[in-house]
Structures are given as C-alpha cells and as structure tokens.
Amino acid sequence: MQQPVIYALIATVIVFATAISNAQAEPVLAGYGATGDLHDCVDESQVQHTIILDDSTVVFRLQDDSHFMNRLPALCEGLKGATGISYSTARAEGLCAEDIIFAYTFCALGPFERLERR
C-alpha cells in the first residue's frame, strides 16, 4: 500500500525560485509586451528566476530567455514583498495553472501568458 505514496513523493518536485525586485523588474520587462498566447503549463526545470510585479502577478523567466506572465486568479497577500516563491508539482507537464505557490501564504496560479520582445 505504501508504493503509491512513495511514487508520488518521488514525482513531486519542490523548487524555490528567487525573485528580483520591482526596481530591477522594470528595465528587464520594459522591452516586453503581452501576446495573448496562453499556456496551461511551463517546464519548471527551465525556470531561471521569477519577477514578482505585485500581489497577483508573477513573471517566470526561463533559461531560453522566454518570459511568461502569470496573473493569479485571486490576490495573494504579501506576494509583492516576497524575495522568492516556492512551489511543488507532481505533473509531468511542469508547473501549471491551479498549482500552488507559496510566498507568505499559499496561492493558486493562473494560466501563463507568453511575453515577447517589442
């Protein structure tokens, strides 16, 4: 009976993604615009860092320099002041909408919108 629990634990990936400050975020994101191209998931192994814009918006920068903005479906109190977020996922698809992130509280993710250079 314990095998399914063990497999679930092995499949779970726990990551702490460091965030850059809003002052640093402005120049980084200045050349990017929203595309309307929504994705349910991003590959969590490719997340290089996060940019916390406010209590309901996080940008994930991937190793290939692509950027995905996530607008959380609900306000996440204290997120803006966080120095990073942590999350865990057991999905093969990666980090997905409705997965939970943790900064000072637990918050659900929304869909990921690809940003592109202007």
C-alpha angles and dihedrals in degrees: 000000000000095000096083090051091049092049091049091052092048091049093051115097118199116197136176111208116197118225130216120226125260090251089058092041097061097065092039093054098034092096096048133087136188116263104189086234101136125196127189093213145017126203103261092201088064097052107118098178143327132241113210108206100175142325092299107029130071127172117209115207113202128207091256088060093253116140128212123190118211118199106197113226090232136029112273105210113225096008093120091060095048121112091211145340134240128209141169130209136179094187121116088215092065130233107358144183110280092029113127126247125192128211109138092332137014116272134176122236125233128210119306117244117204113232121207135200114262 
